[in-house]
Amino acid sequence: MNPYANAHALPVSYVPTGEQITWTVGHYPKDRRDQEAFDMHRMAAANGDKRTTAENLTRIVGVIDDFMQTITVARRETTIRKMRDWILAMEDVTLEQGEQQEAATQRVVPVLTQFLLPENTHVRRAGGVPSFIEEELTTLKVKWGRGDFDGSLHRGLDRVDTFDVNNIPVRTRLQVNRDWPHFTSGLYFGAGNLVNGQLWMSRAELQRDGVHAPPIAGISGTSKKGAYSIVLGEFDEKKNEGYADIDMGEKIDYVGTALKDEEGGLGPTNEVDQHMNIPDAWNEGPDARKPTAATQAMMTSLRTGQPVRVIRSWKMCGIVKNKPRKGYRYDGLYRVVGETALKEARQIWSFQLERLSNQGRLRGFARNEVQPDSSGHRRGHFYRERRRGG
């Protein structure tokens, strides 16, 4: 039974247009900027070992109940601000065994589950709850609901040191502990338990939570089954090296792995054969140079229609204005809808992806910042190939 079935809905005149919510509460910025400010605050709050009390943990129960039973606009805006502050306080908190964990599973998770039910969507929309608040509440609900109460960013990860010839540590990296009870394999199709807009600080965390399986490669999948997920290209500003992708938010032009050139090197990937016969671009003969396995995985996804998880990296090229400020962000499922052969000799292919609907708004995207010029090159930078695939 839904305890909020008879909750008050605001008059239609108060329903925001789309999700462009204009806040009247003093410190709330407007529309997309509120979301950006929230993300920056959350990133700052993620440092350190945070603790809480059972009283603070369960405070959200009263806040949600107040929201669902209130009809005035000003009162609901106040409760939305309290939701936001509670999320920031609970982000990356470690819940102690006993009273706190019991409060999370027996009181908080059930209330969040009811509040986030699809049948309560009209009440949340009428009350002006931004989608990113819903997403952050969902993330905590899923995490605590599966019994993960550790707030450490590096939970489930081991530190591995690399030593030089003198046995002096020269490098430390994070490695997934597959025996961790909440480890999730990323070798699956779909979103799983991921929530739009979720952030992680490292590739190891992506592996741990089943977001993207490979530790380095940008494409996860097989030529037979297709691609499970992709990480949008990392870019080295100093070397001016990266991937020749075009990121338009809801649409992406994604370049697959290139074969080495005839000299065995890796030249630019933003090359285009001007008169390529696309049906013959991949010769099936025994001596043909076939695309890499990663590129073939994307081709398979085009044929099967299976959606692909898309993760944007903070290391993307600087002209991509809507990348996360830090870490890696899950931006939902995309479908591969087309492919273009760019360079036959090195089997460079680009893939056109479109985002599926009803997944929540992309965080930060307002307009397209990057377009190809008439020659097919990406305007603003000339890219050289780096390792992608796997």
C-alpha positions as a Markdown table, in Angstrom:
| # | Residue | x | y | z |
|---|---|---|---|---|
| 1 | Met | 0.0 | 0.0 | 0.0 |
| 2 | Asn | 1.3 | 3.4 | -0.9 |
| 3 | Pro | 1.1 | 5.7 | 2.2 |
| 4 | Tyr | 1.4 | 8.8 | 0.0 |
| 5 | Ala | -1.5 | 7.9 | -2.4 |
| 6 | Asn | -3.6 | 10.7 | -1.1 |
| 7 | Ala | -0.8 | 13.2 | -0.8 |
| 8 | His | -1.6 | 16.7 | -1.9 |
| 9 | Ala | -0.5 | 17.7 | -5.5 |
| 10 | Leu | 0.1 | 21.3 | -6.2 |
| 11 | Pro | -2.3 | 23.1 | -8.6 |
| 12 | Val | -1.4 | 22.7 | -12.3 |
| 13 | Ser | -0.2 | 26.3 | -12.4 |
| 14 | Tyr | 2.7 | 25.5 | -10.1 |
| 15 | Val | 4.0 | 22.5 | -12.2 |
| 16 | Pro | 7.4 | 23.5 | -13.6 |
| 17 | Thr | 7.9 | 23.5 | -17.3 |
| 18 | Gly | 9.9 | 20.4 | -18.1 |
| 19 | Glu | 12.6 | 20.5 | -15.5 |
| 20 | Gln | 13.6 | 24.1 | -15.7 |
| 21 | Ile | 12.9 | 24.8 | -12.1 |
| 22 | Thr | 13.2 | 28.4 | -10.9 |
| 23 | Trp | 14.0 | 28.4 | -7.2 |
| 24 | Thr | 12.8 | 31.2 | -4.9 |
| 25 | Val | 14.8 | 30.0 | -1.9 |
| 26 | Gly | 17.7 | 32.3 | -1.4 |
| 27 | His | 20.8 | 30.3 | -2.0 |
| 28 | Tyr | 19.4 | 28.0 | -4.8 |
| 29 | Pro | 20.8 | 28.9 | -8.2 |
| 30 | Lys | 18.5 | 28.3 | -11.2 |
| 31 | Asp | 18.0 | 25.2 | -13.4 |
| 32 | Arg | 21.2 | 23.5 | -14.4 |
| 33 | Arg | 23.5 | 25.6 | -12.2 |
| 34 | Asp | 21.8 | 24.2 | -9.1 |
| 35 | Gln | 22.8 | 20.8 | -10.2 |
| 36 | Glu | 26.4 | 21.8 | -10.9 |
| 37 | Ala | 26.7 | 23.5 | -7.5 |
| 38 | Phe | 25.4 | 20.4 | -5.9 |
| 39 | Asp | 27.9 | 18.2 | -7.6 |
| 40 | Met | 30.8 | 20.5 | -6.6 |
| 41 | His | 29.6 | 20.5 | -3.0 |
| 42 | Arg | 29.3 | 16.8 | -3.0 |
| 43 | Met | 32.8 | 16.3 | -4.4 |
| 44 | Ala | 34.2 | 18.5 | -1.6 |
| 45 | Ala | 32.3 | 16.5 | 1.0 |
| 46 | Ala | 33.6 | 13.2 | -0.3 |
| 47 | Asn | 37.0 | 13.7 | 1.3 |
| 48 | Gly | 37.6 | 12.1 | 4.7 |
| 49 | Asp | 36.0 | 9.5 | 6.9 |
| 50 | Lys | 32.5 | 10.8 | 7.6 |
| 51 | Arg | 30.3 | 9.6 | 10.5 |
| 52 | Thr | 26.7 | 10.4 | 11.5 |
| 53 | Thr | 24.2 | 9.6 | 14.2 |
| 54 | Ala | 21.0 | 7.5 | 13.9 |
| 55 | Glu | 19.0 | 10.7 | 14.6 |
| 56 | Asn | 20.6 | 12.5 | 11.6 |
| 57 | Leu | 20.3 | 9.4 | 9.5 |
| 58 | Thr | 16.5 | 9.1 | 10.0 |
| 59 | Arg | 15.8 | 12.9 | 9.7 |
| 60 | Ile | 14.9 | 12.3 | 6.0 |
| 61 | Val | 11.9 | 10.3 | 7.1 |
| 62 | Gly | 10.2 | 13.4 | 8.6 |
| 63 | Val | 11.4 | 15.6 | 5.7 |
| 64 | Ile | 9.7 | 13.4 | 3.1 |
| 65 | Asp | 6.6 | 13.0 | 5.2 |
| 66 | Asp | 6.4 | 16.8 | 5.5 |
| 67 | Phe | 6.8 | 17.2 | 1.8 |
| 68 | Met | 4.2 | 14.7 | 0.8 |
| 69 | Gln | 1.6 | 16.2 | 3.2 |
| 70 | Thr | 2.2 | 19.9 | 2.4 |
| 71 | Ile | 0.4 | 21.9 | -0.2 |
| 72 | Thr | 2.1 | 25.3 | 0.0 |
| 73 | Val | 4.8 | 26.1 | -2.5 |
| 74 | Ala | 7.1 | 27.8 | 0.0 |
| 75 | Arg | 6.8 | 24.9 | 2.5 |
| 76 | Arg | 7.7 | 22.4 | -0.2 |
| 77 | Glu | 10.7 | 24.4 | -1.3 |
| 78 | Thr | 12.0 | 24.4 | 2.2 |
| 79 | Thr | 11.7 | 20.6 | 2.5 |
| 80 | Ile | 13.5 | 20.2 | -0.9 |
| 81 | Arg | 16.3 | 22.2 | 0.5 |
| 82 | Lys | 16.3 | 19.9 | 3.6 |
| 83 | Met | 16.5 | 16.9 | 1.2 |
| 84 | Arg | 19.5 | 18.4 | -0.5 |
| 85 | Asp | 21.3 | 19.1 | 2.7 |
| 86 | Trp | 20.5 | 15.6 | 4.0 |
| 87 | Ile | 22.0 | 14.0 | 0.9 |
| 88 | Leu | 25.2 | 16.1 | 1.2 |
| 89 | Ala | 25.5 | 15.1 | 4.9 |
| 90 | Met | 24.9 | 11.3 | 4.1 |
| 91 | Glu | 27.2 | 11.2 | 1.0 |
| 92 | Asp | 30.1 | 8.8 | 1.7 |
| 93 | Val | 29.1 | 8.3 | 5.3 |
| 94 | Thr | 30.0 | 5.0 | 7.0 |
| 95 | Leu | 27.1 | 3.6 | 9.0 |
| 96 | Glu | 28.1 | 1.8 | 12.2 |
| 97 | Gln | 26.9 | -1.7 | 12.9 |
| 98 | Gly | 23.9 | -1.9 | 15.1 |
| 99 | Glu | 21.6 | 1.1 | 15.5 |
| 100 | Gln | 22.6 | 3.0 | 12.4 |
| 101 | Gln | 22.5 | 0.1 | 10.0 |
| 102 | Glu | 19.2 | -1.0 | 11.4 |
| 103 | Ala | 17.8 | 2.5 | 11.0 |
| 104 | Ala | 18.9 | 2.6 | 7.4 |
| 105 | Thr | 17.4 | -0.7 | 6.4 |
| 106 | Gln | 14.3 | -0.6 | 8.5 |
| 107 | Arg | 13.3 | 3.0 | 8.4 |
| 108 | Val | 15.2 | 5.0 | 5.7 |
| 109 | Val | 15.2 | 2.6 | 2.8 |
| 110 | Pro | 11.5 | 1.7 | 3.0 |
| 111 | Val | 10.5 | 5.4 | 3.1 |
| 112 | Leu | 12.8 | 6.3 | 0.2 |
| 113 | Thr | 11.4 | 3.3 | -1.8 |
| 114 | Gln | 7.9 | 4.6 | -1.3 |
| 115 | Phe | 8.7 | 8.2 | -2.1 |
| 116 | Leu | 10.5 | 7.2 | -5.3 |
| 117 | Leu | 7.7 | 4.9 | -6.6 |
| 118 | Pro | 6.5 | 5.7 | -10.2 |
| 119 | Glu | 3.0 | 6.3 | -8.9 |
| 120 | Asn | 4.4 | 9.2 | -6.9 |
| 121 | Thr | 6.1 | 10.9 | -9.8 |
| 122 | His | 3.3 | 13.4 | -10.3 |
| 123 | Val | 3.5 | 14.5 | -6.7 |
| 124 | Arg | 7.3 | 15.0 | -6.9 |
| 125 | Arg | 7.0 | 16.8 | -10.2 |
| 126 | Ala | 4.2 | 19.1 | -9.0 |
| 127 | Gly | 6.2 | 19.8 | -5.9 |
| 128 | Gly | 9.3 | 20.8 | -7.9 |
| 129 | Val | 11.7 | 18.0 | -6.9 |
| 130 | Pro | 14.6 | 18.2 | -9.3 |
| 131 | Ser | 15.5 | 14.9 | -11.1 |
| 132 | Phe | 19.0 | 15.0 | -9.6 |
| 133 | Ile | 17.6 | 15.0 | -6.1 |
| 134 | Glu | 15.6 | 11.9 | -7.0 |
| 135 | Glu | 18.7 | 10.3 | -8.5 |
| 136 | Glu | 20.9 | 11.0 | -5.4 |
| 137 | Leu | 18.2 | 9.6 | -3.1 |
| 138 | Thr | 18.0 | 6.5 | -5.4 |
| 139 | Thr | 21.7 | 6.0 | -5.2 |
| 140 | Leu | 21.6 | 5.9 | -1.4 |
| 141 | Lys | 18.6 | 3.7 | -1.4 |
| 142 | Val | 20.3 | 1.1 | -3.6 |
| 143 | Lys | 23.6 | 1.2 | -1.7 |
| 144 | Trp | 22.1 | 0.8 | 1.7 |
| 145 | Gly | 19.4 | -1.6 | 0.4 |
| 146 | Arg | 22.1 | -4.1 | -0.6 |
| 147 | Gly | 23.8 | -3.8 | 2.7 |
| 148 | Asp | 26.8 | -1.6 | 1.7 |
| 149 | Phe | 27.3 | 0.7 | 4.6 |
| 150 | Asp | 30.9 | 1.6 | 4.0 |
| 151 | Gly | 31.4 | 5.2 | 3.0 |
| 152 | Ser | 35.0 | 4.9 | 1.9 |
| 153 | Leu | 35.6 | 5.8 | -1.7 |
| 154 | His | 38.2 | 2.9 | -1.8 |
| 155 | Arg | 36.0 | 0.2 | -0.3 |
| 156 | Gly | 36.5 | -3.1 | -2.0 |
| 157 | Leu | 39.8 | -1.9 | -3.5 |
| 158 | Asp | 43.4 | -3.0 | -2.6 |
| 159 | Arg | 46.4 | -0.8 | -2.9 |
| 160 | Val | 49.1 | -2.3 | -5.0 |
| 161 | Asp | 52.7 | -0.9 | -4.9 |
| 162 | Thr | 55.2 | -1.1 | -7.8 |
| 163 | Phe | 58.9 | -1.1 | -6.7 |
| 164 | Asp | 62.0 | -0.2 | -8.5 |
| 165 | Val | 65.3 | -2.2 | -8.5 |
| 166 | Asn | 66.2 | -0.9 | -5.1 |
| 167 | Asn | 62.9 | -2.1 | -3.7 |
| 168 | Ile | 61.6 | 1.5 | -3.3 |
| 169 | Pro | 57.9 | 2.0 | -4.1 |
| 170 | Val | 57.6 | 4.2 | -7.2 |
| 171 | Arg | 53.9 | 3.8 | -8.0 |
| 172 | Thr | 50.7 | 2.9 | -6.2 |
| 173 | Arg | 47.5 | 1.8 | -7.9 |
| 174 | Leu | 44.1 | 0.6 | -6.9 |
| 175 | Gln | 43.1 | -2.9 | -7.7 |
| 176 | Val | 39.6 | -4.5 | -7.3 |
| 177 | Asn | 39.2 | -7.1 | -4.6 |
| 178 | Arg | 36.9 | -9.5 | -6.3 |
| 179 | Asp | 36.2 | -11.2 | -2.9 |
| 180 | Trp | 34.6 | -8.0 | -1.6 |
| 181 | Pro | 30.9 | -9.0 | -0.9 |
| 182 | His | 29.4 | -6.2 | -3.0 |
| 183 | Phe | 31.7 | -6.6 | -6.1 |
| 184 | Thr | 29.7 | -6.5 | -9.3 |
| 185 | Ser | 30.9 | -7.7 | -12.7 |
| 186 | Gly | 30.5 | -5.2 | -15.5 |
| 187 | Leu | 30.0 | -7.9 | -18.1 |
| 188 | Tyr | 26.2 | -7.4 | -18.6 |
| 189 | Phe | 23.9 | -5.4 | -20.8 |
| 190 | Gly | 21.7 | -2.5 | -19.5 |
| 191 | Ala | 21.9 | -0.2 | -16.5 |
| 192 | Gly | 21.7 | -2.8 | -13.7 |
| 193 | Asn | 21.5 | -0.9 | -10.4 |
| 194 | Leu | 23.3 | 2.2 | -11.8 |
| 195 | Val | 21.7 | 5.6 | -11.4 |
| 196 | Asn | 21.9 | 8.5 | -13.9 |
| 197 | Gly | 24.5 | 11.0 | -12.9 |
| 198 | Gln | 26.4 | 8.7 | -10.5 |
| 199 | Leu | 30.1 | 9.7 | -10.0 |
| 200 | Trp | 33.2 | 7.6 | -9.3 |
| 201 | Met | 36.8 | 8.9 | -8.7 |
| 202 | Ser | 38.8 | 6.1 | -10.4 |
| 203 | Arg | 38.6 | 3.4 | -13.0 |
| 204 | Ala | 39.0 | 0.9 | -10.3 |
| 205 | Glu | 35.8 | 2.1 | -8.7 |
| 206 | Leu | 34.0 | 1.6 | -12.1 |
| 207 | Gln | 35.3 | -2.0 | -12.1 |
| 208 | Arg | 34.2 | -2.6 | -8.5 |
| 209 | Asp | 30.6 | -1.4 | -9.0 |
| 210 | Gly | 30.0 | -3.0 | -12.4 |
| 211 | Val | 30.0 | 0.2 | -14.4 |
| 212 | His | 32.8 | -0.6 | -16.8 |
| 213 | Ala | 34.9 | -3.8 | -16.6 |
| 214 | Pro | 38.3 | -3.0 | -18.2 |
| 215 | Pro | 40.9 | -1.1 | -16.1 |
| 216 | Ile | 42.2 | 0.9 | -19.1 |
| 217 | Ala | 40.3 | 0.1 | -22.3 |
| 218 | Gly | 37.5 | 2.5 | -23.4 |
| 219 | Ile | 35.3 | -0.2 | -24.9 |
| 220 | Ser | 34.0 | -3.2 | -22.9 |
| 221 | Gly | 32.5 | -6.1 | -24.8 |
| 222 | Thr | 33.2 | -8.8 | -27.3 |
| 223 | Ser | 32.9 | -9.1 | -31.0 |
| 224 | Lys | 30.3 | -11.9 | -30.6 |
| 225 | Lys | 28.0 | -10.3 | -28.0 |
| 226 | Gly | 28.6 | -6.6 | -28.5 |
| 227 | Ala | 29.6 | -3.7 | -26.3 |
| 228 | Tyr | 28.5 | -3.5 | -22.7 |
| 229 | Ser | 29.9 | 0.0 | -22.0 |
| 230 | Ile | 32.2 | 2.7 | -23.3 |
| 231 | Val | 34.2 | 5.5 | -21.6 |
| 232 | Leu | 34.3 | 8.6 | -23.6 |
| 233 | Gly | 37.8 | 9.4 | -24.6 |
| 234 | Glu | 40.5 | 10.7 | -22.3 |
| 235 | Phe | 42.6 | 13.6 | -23.6 |
| 236 | Asp | 46.2 | 14.6 | -22.8 |
| 237 | Glu | 46.2 | 18.4 | -23.0 |
| 238 | Lys | 50.1 | 18.5 | -22.8 |
| 239 | Lys | 50.7 | 16.1 | -25.6 |
| 240 | Asn | 47.5 | 17.1 | -27.5 |
| 241 | Glu | 46.6 | 13.4 | -27.8 |
| 242 | Gly | 43.2 | 11.9 | -27.4 |
| 243 | Tyr | 40.3 | 10.5 | -29.3 |
| 244 | Ala | 38.5 | 12.0 | -32.3 |
| 245 | Asp | 35.0 | 11.8 | -30.8 |
| 246 | Ile | 32.2 | 14.3 | -31.1 |
| 247 | Asp | 30.2 | 14.7 | -27.9 |
| 248 | Met | 26.8 | 16.3 | -28.4 |
| 249 | Gly | 25.2 | 15.1 | -25.3 |
| 250 | Glu | 22.1 | 13.2 | -26.4 |
| 251 | Lys | 24.1 | 12.1 | -29.6 |
| 252 | Ile | 27.7 | 10.9 | -29.8 |
| 253 | Asp | 30.0 | 10.2 | -32.7 |
| 254 | Tyr | 32.4 | 7.7 | -31.2 |
| 255 | Val | 35.6 | 6.5 | -32.9 |
| 256 | Gly | 36.6 | 2.8 | -32.4 |
| 257 | Thr | 40.1 | 1.4 | -32.1 |
| 258 | Ala | 42.4 | 1.8 | -35.0 |
| 259 | Leu | 44.9 | -0.8 | -36.3 |
| 260 | Lys | 48.5 | 0.2 | -36.5 |
| 261 | Asp | 49.7 | 1.8 | -39.7 |
| 262 | Glu | 52.0 | 0.1 | -42.2 |
| 263 | Glu | 55.1 | 1.2 | -40.2 |
| 264 | Gly | 53.6 | -0.2 | -37.0 |
| 265 | Gly | 52.9 | 3.1 | -35.5 |
| 266 | Leu | 49.7 | 4.9 | -34.4 |
| 267 | Gly | 49.0 | 8.0 | -36.5 |
| 268 | Pro | 46.1 | 10.4 | -36.3 |
| 269 | Thr | 42.6 | 8.9 | -36.2 |
| 270 | Asn | 40.8 | 11.9 | -37.6 |
| 271 | Glu | 41.7 | 10.8 | -41.1 |
| 272 | Val | 39.0 | 10.2 | -43.7 |
| 273 | Asp | 39.3 | 8.4 | -47.1 |
| 274 | Gln | 37.5 | 10.8 | -49.4 |
| 275 | His | 36.2 | 8.2 | -51.8 |
| 276 | Met | 35.8 | 5.1 | -49.7 |
| 277 | Asn | 33.3 | 2.5 | -50.9 |
| 278 | Ile | 31.8 | 1.6 | -47.5 |
| 279 | Pro | 30.4 | -1.8 | -48.4 |
| 280 | Asp | 33.9 | -2.9 | -49.4 |
| 281 | Ala | 35.6 | -1.2 | -46.5 |
| 282 | Trp | 35.9 | -4.4 | -44.6 |
| 283 | Asn | 37.2 | -7.1 | -46.9 |
| 284 | Glu | 36.3 | -10.6 | -45.8 |
| 285 | Gly | 39.2 | -12.2 | -47.6 |
| 286 | Pro | 41.9 | -14.2 | -45.8 |
| 287 | Asp | 44.5 | -11.4 | -46.2 |
| 288 | Ala | 42.1 | -8.6 | -45.1 |
| 289 | Arg | 42.9 | -6.3 | -42.3 |
| 290 | Lys | 39.8 | -6.6 | -40.1 |
| 291 | Pro | 38.7 | -4.2 | -37.4 |
| 292 | Thr | 39.9 | -4.7 | -33.9 |
| 293 | Ala | 37.8 | -6.8 | -31.5 |
| 294 | Ala | 36.7 | -3.6 | -29.7 |
| 295 | Thr | 35.5 | -2.0 | -33.0 |
| 296 | Gln | 33.7 | -5.3 | -33.9 |
| 297 | Ala | 32.0 | -5.2 | -30.5 |
| 298 | Met | 30.5 | -1.8 | -31.5 |
| 299 | Met | 29.5 | -3.2 | -34.9 |
| 300 | Thr | 27.7 | -6.1 | -33.2 |
| 301 | Ser | 25.8 | -3.6 | -31.0 |
| 302 | Leu | 24.6 | -1.8 | -34.1 |
| 303 | Arg | 23.2 | -5.1 | -35.4 |
| 304 | Thr | 21.6 | -6.3 | -32.2 |
| 305 | Gly | 20.3 | -3.0 | -30.9 |
| 306 | Gln | 21.5 | -3.7 | -27.4 |
| 307 | Pro | 22.0 | -0.4 | -25.6 |
| 308 | Val | 25.5 | 0.6 | -24.3 |
| 309 | Arg | 26.3 | 2.2 | -21.0 |
| 310 | Val | 28.1 | 5.5 | -21.5 |
| 311 | Ile | 30.5 | 7.0 | -19.0 |
| 312 | Arg | 32.0 | 10.4 | -19.4 |
| 313 | Ser | 35.5 | 11.1 | -18.0 |
| 314 | Trp | 36.9 | 14.3 | -16.4 |
| 315 | Lys | 39.9 | 13.8 | -18.6 |
| 316 | Met | 38.0 | 14.5 | -21.8 |
| 317 | Cys | 39.2 | 17.3 | -24.1 |
| 318 | Gly | 38.8 | 20.8 | -22.7 |
| 319 | Ile | 36.5 | 21.9 | -25.4 |
| 320 | Val | 33.9 | 19.4 | -24.0 |
| 321 | Lys | 32.4 | 21.8 | -21.6 |
| 322 | Asn | 30.0 | 19.4 | -19.9 |
| 323 | Lys | 32.4 | 16.7 | -18.7 |
| 324 | Pro | 32.4 | 16.0 | -15.0 |
| 325 | Arg | 34.8 | 18.3 | -13.1 |
| 326 | Lys | 36.4 | 15.3 | -11.4 |
| 327 | Gly | 36.0 | 11.5 | -11.8 |
| 328 | Tyr | 33.7 | 9.5 | -14.1 |
| 329 | Arg | 30.0 | 10.0 | -14.5 |
| 330 | Tyr | 27.4 | 7.4 | -15.7 |
| 331 | Asp | 25.2 | 9.2 | -18.2 |
| 332 | Gly | 22.8 | 6.5 | -19.1 |
| 333 | Leu | 22.1 | 4.0 | -22.0 |
| 334 | Tyr | 22.8 | 4.8 | -25.6 |
| 335 | Arg | 21.9 | 2.8 | -28.7 |
| 336 | Val | 24.3 | 2.5 | -31.6 |
| 337 | Val | 22.3 | 3.7 | -34.6 |
| 338 | Gly | 25.0 | 4.0 | -37.4 |
| 339 | Glu | 28.6 | 3.4 | -38.4 |
| 340 | Thr | 30.9 | 5.2 | -40.8 |
| 341 | Ala | 34.1 | 3.9 | -42.3 |
| 342 | Leu | 36.8 | 6.6 | -42.0 |
| 343 | Lys | 40.1 | 4.9 | -42.9 |
| 344 | Glu | 40.2 | 1.6 | -44.7 |
| 345 | Ala | 43.9 | 0.8 | -44.2 |
| 346 | Arg | 43.8 | 1.1 | -40.5 |
| 347 | Gln | 40.1 | 0.1 | -40.2 |
| 348 | Ile | 39.1 | 3.3 | -38.4 |
| 349 | Trp | 35.3 | 3.4 | -37.9 |
| 350 | Ser | 33.1 | 5.9 | -36.1 |
| 351 | Phe | 29.8 | 5.0 | -34.5 |
| 352 | Gln | 26.8 | 7.1 | -34.0 |
| 353 | Leu | 25.0 | 6.7 | -30.7 |
| 354 | Glu | 21.7 | 8.2 | -29.5 |
| 355 | Arg | 20.6 | 8.3 | -25.9 |
| 356 | Leu | 17.5 | 6.4 | -24.8 |
| 357 | Ser | 14.6 | 8.4 | -23.5 |
| 358 | Asn | 13.2 | 8.6 | -19.9 |
| 359 | Gln | 16.5 | 8.2 | -18.2 |
| 360 | Gly | 16.7 | 11.6 | -16.4 |
| 361 | Arg | 18.4 | 14.7 | -17.8 |
| 362 | Leu | 22.1 | 14.7 | -18.7 |
| 363 | Arg | 24.0 | 16.7 | -16.1 |
| 364 | Gly | 25.3 | 19.9 | -17.4 |
| 365 | Phe | 24.4 | 19.7 | -21.0 |
| 366 | Ala | 22.9 | 22.8 | -22.5 |
| 367 | Arg | 24.1 | 22.9 | -26.1 |
| 368 | Asn | 26.5 | 21.3 | -28.6 |
| 369 | Glu | 30.0 | 22.7 | -28.3 |
| 370 | Val | 31.8 | 20.6 | -30.9 |
| 371 | Gln | 31.0 | 20.1 | -34.6 |
| 372 | Pro | 33.0 | 18.5 | -37.4 |
| 373 | Asp | 34.2 | 20.7 | -40.2 |
| 374 | Ser | 33.5 | 20.0 | -43.9 |
| 375 | Ser | 36.5 | 17.7 | -44.2 |
| 376 | Gly | 35.2 | 15.4 | -41.4 |
| 377 | His | 37.9 | 16.5 | -39.0 |
| 378 | Arg | 37.1 | 17.6 | -35.5 |
| 379 | Arg | 37.4 | 21.3 | -35.2 |
| 380 | Gly | 39.6 | 22.8 | -32.5 |
| 381 | His | 42.1 | 20.0 | -32.0 |
| 382 | Phe | 44.0 | 17.5 | -34.0 |
| 383 | Tyr | 44.0 | 14.2 | -32.3 |
| 384 | Arg | 46.5 | 11.3 | -32.3 |
| 385 | Glu | 45.4 | 7.8 | -31.5 |
| 386 | Arg | 45.9 | 6.3 | -28.0 |
| 387 | Arg | 45.0 | 2.9 | -26.8 |
| 388 | Arg | 41.3 | 2.0 | -26.8 |
| 389 | Gly | 39.6 | -1.3 | -26.8 |
| 390 | Gly | 39.9 | -4.6 | -25.0 |
